[in-house]
Amino acid sequence: QVQLMESGGGAVQAGGSLRLSCVASGAAGSINYMGWFRQAPGKEREGVAAAGTNIYYNPSVKGRFTISRDIAGNTLTLQMNSLKPEDTAVYYCAAGNVYRNTWFAAPLEVRMYNLWGRGTQVTVSS
């Protein structure tokens, strides 16, 4: 069974940077695609960035965040630069293999992912 573990969250001032990492353990070879999601208090969980056959970004983070996945496919990172207070949220690592043929049509939608980490808090102060 695949398990996802995030690390790297914390508190920074606006304009600062953080790097999140996610390590997949277990049957990680079964994963087809991975992504980062976030959920702010009182808001729905939203896709931030995803990596599979291609890379996708939420327009709100494009140009500021960079997602990468290692060749083995076991580690996913999210480099976050020029952070803004509105980036404050719990960030979740997600992975999936159920929709391997259709994932590309909705790579930032929660419903495409069947594996989730516990999340890591990111707080950006103004």
N, C-alpha and C positions, 0 to 999 in steps of 0.2 A: 504494500500500500504506500502510495506517495504521500510524503509530508512536506509542507512548505514552511520555512522559517525565515522571517524577515529580521533585519537589523539595520541600524544606522539612523534611526529617527532621533529627534532632539529639538532643541529650541534655538532659534537664530533670529537676528534682526533682519528687517527688510533689506534686500539687496545681497544677503548672504547666500551661502551654498550648503547643501547637504548631499550625501550619497547614500542611497538605500541599497541594500543587498538582499537577495532571496536565494536560499539554498534549497534545492529539492533533494530529498532523500527517499530511499525505497526504490520502487520501480520507475525511476526518473526517465528511463529510456522510452517509456510509453507516452510521454508528454509530446504533443504536437505544437502547441503554442502557449505562450505565457504573456502575462500583462500585469500592469499596476493599476489599481483602482484607489479611490479615496472617498471618504465619507466625513463630511463636516456635520456638527451637531444640528439636528433638525432638517437635514437634507438627505436626499437619496444618494446611494453609492453611485459614483460616476467613473467611467474609464478615463485614465490618464494617458497611458501609452501601452502599446502591445507589440509583441515581436513573434513572428512566425515565418512564413515564407516572405513576408514583407514587414515593414515597420509602420506603425500608425501612431499619431498623436492627437490628443484633444487640442483643438485650436487655441485654447486658453494657455497651453503650456508650450506650444511649438516655438522653437527658437530659444527656449530657456531650459528645457529638460531634454535629456538624452537617455534613451533606453538601449541596453545592450545585453546580449546573451552569449555565454561562452560556447566554444565549439562543441563541448561535450553536452551542452544543453542543460547542465545542472544548476547553473548560477545565473541569475538575472539581476541586473543592476539598474538603478535610476539615478543619474546625475542631475541634480536640481540646482540651477544657478538663478541668480536674480530673483530670489524668492520674494513673494508678496504676502501680505497678511491674509489675503483670500486663498492662499495655498494651505492654510492651516486646516488639518484634518487628520484622521487616522488613515494611514496608507496600507493597503492590502496587496499582497502578491497573489496572483491567481494563475492557474494553469488548466489546460484542457486537452482532451483527445477525442471527445464525442463528435464534435462538428468539424472534423478535419477537412471535409470537402466544402464546407460553407462558411467557415470561420471568417474568411476574408471579406464577406459581405457585411459583417457587423462585428469587427474585431474589438470594439470598445464597449460592447454590451455585456452586462452581467450574466445574462442567460447562456452565453456561449461557454462559460467556464464552470467546471465541476469540481475543481480543487482550490482550496483557499487557505491562506495563512491566517494567523491570529491578528495581524496588524501591528503597526508601529506608529506612534504619535509624532506628528510634525507640527511644530508651533512656530509661527513667524510673527514677530512683534513689530509694530510700526515705530 
